[in-house]
Amino acid sequence: MSVAIVTGAAGLIGGEAVRHLARQGLDVVGIDNDMRATFFGDDASTRWHRRAIEAEVPGYTHVDADIRDESAMRKVFARHGKAVFCVIHAAAQPSHDWAAREPMTDFSVNATGTLVLLELLRGHCPDAAFAFLSTNKVYGDAPNRLPLVERETRWELAEDHPYFDRGIDETLSIDQTMHSLFGVSKAAADLMVQEYGRYFGLKTGCFRGGCLTGPGHSGAMLHGFLSYLMGCTVAGRPYTVFGYKGKQVRDNIHSADLVDALWQFAQAPRPGAVYNMGGGRAVNCSMIEAIALCEDIAGRRLDWSYADDSRMGDHVWWISDTGRFERDYPGWRRRYDLRAILTEIHDGLRDRAKAGAG
């Protein structure tokens, strides 16, 4: 049977990918050592998600190892060799705030870890598809130079701008901009993934995500916008909005919709491809709008405050143009709107609390 390797397998996208790939009839090998708990504390641990995956997915094999450990990774790739059909690389240090605390760790996880996987792919399973979870932070703060107009609840792009109807496409430059150290480490990995496609002809693709979300997220203050926001609303914890009057806009994509896109790519990969991937014009919100929707779904008020200082390199407005991917893979469709996403997150948090999963 064909094998799928998923890194970050107990995380949001990794866990969704494990389930999806198993449903397609693949044997799934997941790699995850719960570094999320190291980054963000025990409340952000993915242990609960790993236990759920192991209980739910028949034949799932979990490897508790670090993607930077070349010896451990070589054992995985050598064991399965050319039986590997695809690699979904979702493991990462995902926070630009945290990256500034430990730049060496951030870069080694995001850039060096990706290079380790690419070399093993080239040596053991060069025909396998390799889908990399990149980020819109590779563009740095370039989107902040767009002509934005202040509305009652959000910043919005001027209606005569080419990006207004569909969002930001892949032609936006990644140069002449402040990325955050996280953005730099992910850009290095992103470029390396592209190069292994263009230079070596491997079936690699980069998916530059906006806000990725869903009930499988272990949201933390420094990462996991909607999950953490809903968690604070449900639990009565205080929440701080940083900068831009709370009107900063993000597009949001449910993990299931994203993983469906990764699966579409895995079946018909385009070497070196780059795609902006998010909720687009269909699914986006400002902080103020997200707070109001969380309160409506949870049936309680959020205790939130405002800090005028915005995060360095943060975006005022981001909406992804997913048109390139939709043209290459016309069978793909989003299934989740914003209310459906937040309702699932709310219900998932409630169920985990009842089960004592944390």
N, C-alpha and C positions, 0 to 999 in steps of 0.2 A: 504493500500500500504506500502511496505517496505521503511525504512528511512535510509539515509546516513547522517552522521554527519561529517563535514569537518572543521577542525580548520585552522586558517590562510587562510580563504576562499577568501579573496580579494588579496592574494599574488599570486605569479607565479604558484606554484604547486596547491595551494588551489583553485584558480580560474579555472584552467584547470580541476581539479577533479570535481568541481561543475558541469561544463558543461557536462563532460563525464558521470557522474553518472546520471544526469537528462536524458541524451539520452538513458540510460539503463532502464528508467522507474521508477527510485527511486524518492521519495520526498527528497529534499536536504535541510538540515539545516546547514547554514554556521555560524561559529563563528570567528569574527575578530574585533578588536578595534583599528586598524590602529596604532599599536605601532611602525611600521616601520618609521612613521613620527617622533616619539619620538627618535628613535635610530639615524636616518640619516638625519632628516630635512624634510621640506615640499616638496622638489623636489622628495623625495622618498616615499611620501604618496601614499597609495593604494586607496584613495577615488575614483579616476577615474575608477578603476577596479571594485570596489563595485557597482558604479552606472551602469556600463556596464552590470554586472552580473544580477542585479535586473531588468534591462530592457529586457535582452535577455532570461532569464531562467524562464519559467512559473512555478508558485508555489514555487519558491525559498523563503526560510525564513531566514532572516539575524538576528543574535544575536550579538549585540554590547557589548561584555563583554570580560573580561580578563580570560584566562584559569587558572590563579592562584586563581580566586575567586570561592571557593568551593561551596558556596551557589548558585551562578549564574549557575555554571556548573551542579549542582544537579538538578536544575529546568529543564534544557534541557534534561538530561538523564531520569529523572523521568517522564517527559511529554511523551516521546516516548517509553521508556521501551524496551520490547522484540520485538518491531517493528523495532528496529535498526538492519540493516543488516551488516553495516560496519562503521568503524570510520577511516577516513584518517587524521592523525595528522601531519599537516604541519606548525603549528604555532611555531615560534622560535625567539630567538635573534640569528641572523645568522652570525655575524662577530667576528672573533677572535681578531681583533684590538679593536673593541668597547668593548668587554668583559673586557679588562684590565682597562677600565675607570670606570666601575661599576660592579665589580664581583658579588655583592649580587643580583643585578637585573638580570644579565646574568644567574646565577645559578638558581634563583627562577623561571624564565620563562622556561628555558630549562629542568631542572630536576624536580623541585617541580610541575610545571604545568603538566608535563607528568604523575607524580605520581597521581595527582588529577584525571586525566582522566582515568587512569588504575583502580583506586579504584571504580570509578563510573561505569566503564564498568563491573567490577566484580560484583557489586551490582545490576545493573539494566538490563544489556544485555550481559550476559556471553557467549552467543552463537555467538555474532557478531565478525567479523574479525576486527583486529586493525592493520593498517599499519602505521608505524612510519618512518618519514623522518629523518634518522640519517645522518651522514657525514663521509667522509674519514678522517676527522681530529681526529677521535677517535684513529687512528694509530699514532698520533703525527708526529714527524719528522723521524720516523723509515725508511720511503722510501728514505731518504737522505743518508742512509748508503749503498744503492745499488751501484753497479759498473757502474758509468755513464761515457759516452764518449762525448766529445764536438764535435758537428758538426757545419756546417756553420750557420744554423738558429735555432738550438735546441740542448739541451742535450738529449742524447739517451742512452738507456740501452744497455749494452754489449750483442751482439747477441747470445752468448753462455749461457746466463742466462735463467733459467726456466721461468721467467716472460716475456721474450722478445716477444714471439708470441702473448700472450693473455692479459698480464697485471698482476696486483697485485691481488691475491686472498684473501679469508677471513682467511687464516691461518697466515697471518702476525700478529706478536704480538703487542698488545697495551701497553705492559710494557716496562720499561727501555727507555723511550723516553720523549721528551718535547712536550706537546700537545697544548699549549696555554690554557688559562682559558676557552675559548669557547669549545675547544676539550674535556676538563674535564667535563664540564656541560653536553655536548652531550653524552659523554661516560657513565656518570652516568645514564642518561635517557635510553640510548641504553641497558645497562645491566639490568635496571629495566624492560624494555619491554620484554627482553629475559626471565627474571625470572618469570614474570607473565604468560608467556607461559609454561615454564618448571615446575614451582612450583604449579601453580594453574590450568594449562591446558587450559588457554585462547588462543584464536587463534591470537596470536600476531606475527608480523614480523618486522624486522629492515631492512631498505634500506639505505645503506651507500653510499651516493651520492658523485660524483665528482662535476663538475661544472654543475649546473642545469640552464637551460636557455630557452629563448623563448620570443615572443612579449609581453607576459603579465607581464614581469619583470619591476619593478620600480627600475632600476639600480642606485646605489650610489657608491661613491668612495670606501667605505669600504665593499661593497658587491654587487655582480652582474656583474662579470667580462665582459662578452661579451656585455651585454646590456649597461653598462656604457661606455665601449670602443666605441661602435657604436654611442652612444649618443654624446660623445665628438667629434667624427669625423663629424657627421652631423651638430652639432651646432657650431663647431669651437672652442670648449673649450679645454684648455690645458690638457694633460694627462701625468701622471708620471708612469714610469716603475720602480719597486723596485727590484734591485738585480739580481744576476745570469746572468748578461749580456743580460737580456731580452730573454733568451733562455729557461726559465722554461716552462715545458710542462704540459698541462691540458687536460683531456678528457672532452667532452661536450655532454650533452644529452638534447634533446628538451623536454619541459614539457609534450607534448602530448605522446611521447614515454615512458616517466617515468610513467605517469598516466595510460597508458595502462598496464604497468607492475603491478601497484598497483591493478588495476581491476582484472587482472589475479589471483593475490594472494587472493583478497577478495572472489572470487568465490570458491577457493579451498585452504584455508589457511593451513599452516604447522606451528603448535605452536612452538614459540621460534626461528623461522628461521632467519638467517642473510644473507643478500646478498649485495655484492658490486655492485653498479649500476651507470653506466655512459656510455659515448660514446665508451669506449674501444678502440681497435686498429682501429675501423672503423671511429671514429670521435674524433680527438684530434689535438692540435696545440700548438705551442709555442707562447709567447707574440709577438715576431717579425713577425711570420707567421700570427697571428690574425690581427695585425695592417695592414699588406699588403693587406689582404683580405677585411678588412673594407674600406680601401681607394679605392680599386678597385670597390666595390659595391656602395659606396657613390659618387664616382667620384670626390673626393677631398682629399687633404693631411691632415693628422692628425698632430696637433701641439703637439709633445710629447718630453719629456725629460727623462733622466735616473738618478736615485739615486742609489748609490752603495750599500746602506744598505738594505738588504733583511728584510722582515717581520719575526719576531721571530716565529719559529715553522712552517714556510711556506715550502711547498714542492718544490723541484727542478724538480721532474718528477713524475707525477701520471697518470697512465692509469689503469682503472678498468678491472679486469677479471670478466665478467658477466656470465661465463660459468656455475656456480652453478645454477643461476636463469634460464638460458636457458635449462638446463637439467631438472629442476623441472617443467618448464612451456614452453614446446617446441613450443607452438603456438605463442609465443611473438617474434616480430621482430622490429628492429629499422627502421624507415621510413625516417628520416631526416639526410642528411649529413651536413657538416659544412657550405658550401655555402648556402644551403637552410635555415639553421637556421639563419644565419646572414642576409640573404635577407628578411626573415620575420620580424626580429627585425628592420631592416632599414625601411621597409614599415610601420610597426606599429608605429614607432616613427614619421614618416612623417604624417601619418593619425591623430595621436593624436595632433600633432602640428597644423594641419589644423583645427581640431575641438576645439582647445583651451583647451584640456583635461589636459595638463600638466603631 
